[in-house]
Amino acid sequence: MPAKERVGTVVSNKMEKTIVVAVESRYKSPIYSKVKLRTKRYLAHDEFNECNIGDQVLVQERRPYSRRKRWVLIKVINKESFSN
């Protein structure tokens, strides 16, 4: 069975070697037949602290790194650039 992969947006990088990734998924409500948006946050291991807030990343499920951290950063898909 292959490991699960998710694409999401980095919402926090304040921890050492850890990022918080928000993954959005759309689903249809069984009662109202309306498309809704669900957001789930994952803690992912970022070995080289290369991610910034707003980056779009690919994370993959791996062995537990800590109590809540079970995902690892595979690659940065899109870097967020802030211009002043």
C-alpha positions as CSV (number, residue, x, y, z in Angstrom):
1,M,0.0,0.0,0.0
2,P,1.6,3.3,-1.0
3,A,2.0,6.1,1.4
4,K,-0.6,8.9,1.5
5,E,0.4,12.2,-0.1
6,R,-1.3,15.6,0.3
7,V,-0.8,19.0,-1.2
8,G,-1.4,22.0,1.1
9,T,-0.3,25.4,2.2
10,V,2.1,26.2,4.9
11,V,0.3,28.2,7.7
12,S,3.1,28.2,10.3
13,N,6.8,27.6,10.4
14,K,7.6,28.9,13.9
15,M,8.8,25.5,15.3
16,E,12.3,24.1,14.7
17,K,12.2,21.6,11.8
18,T,8.4,21.5,11.8
19,I,5.8,23.1,9.6
20,V,2.0,23.2,9.9
21,V,0.3,22.4,6.6
22,A,-3.4,23.2,5.9
23,V,-5.0,20.8,3.4
24,E,-8.4,21.8,1.9
25,S,-10.8,19.2,0.6
26,R,-14.2,19.7,-1.1
27,Y,-17.1,17.4,-0.4
28,K,-20.8,17.4,-1.2
29,S,-23.1,17.6,1.8
30,P,-25.4,14.6,1.8
31,I,-28.3,16.5,3.2
32,Y,-28.2,19.9,1.4
33,S,-26.4,18.8,-1.8
34,K,-24.1,21.8,-1.4
35,V,-20.3,21.7,-2.0
36,K,-18.5,22.5,1.2
37,L,-14.8,23.1,2.1
38,R,-13.1,21.2,4.9
39,T,-9.6,22.2,6.2
40,K,-7.4,19.8,8.0
41,R,-4.0,20.8,9.5
42,Y,-1.0,18.4,9.6
43,L,2.3,18.8,11.4
44,A,5.1,17.9,8.9
45,H,8.9,17.4,9.3
46,D,10.9,20.0,7.5
47,E,14.6,18.9,7.9
48,F,16.2,22.0,6.5
49,N,13.7,24.7,7.6
50,E,13.2,25.7,3.9
51,C,9.5,26.5,4.0
52,N,7.9,29.9,4.6
53,I,4.3,30.8,5.3
54,G,2.2,30.7,2.1
55,D,4.3,28.1,0.3
56,Q,2.5,25.3,-1.5
57,V,4.0,21.9,-0.5
58,L,3.7,18.2,-1.0
59,V,3.8,16.1,2.2
60,Q,3.8,12.4,2.6
61,E,2.8,10.1,5.5
62,R,5.7,8.4,7.3
63,R,6.6,6.9,10.6
64,P,5.9,9.0,13.7
65,Y,8.5,11.7,14.4
66,S,6.8,12.8,17.6
67,R,3.4,12.6,19.3
68,R,1.5,14.6,16.6
69,K,4.1,14.8,13.7
70,R,3.5,11.9,11.2
71,W,4.1,13.7,7.9
72,V,7.3,14.7,6.1
73,L,8.0,17.4,3.5
74,I,8.7,15.9,0.1
75,K,9.0,19.1,-2.0
76,V,8.0,22.7,-2.3
77,I,5.7,23.1,-5.2
78,N,5.3,26.9,-5.3
79,K,7.3,29.4,-3.3
80,E,5.4,32.4,-2.0
81,S,7.3,35.6,-2.8
82,F,6.6,38.8,-0.8
83,S,7.6,42.0,-2.6
84,N,7.7,45.3,-0.7
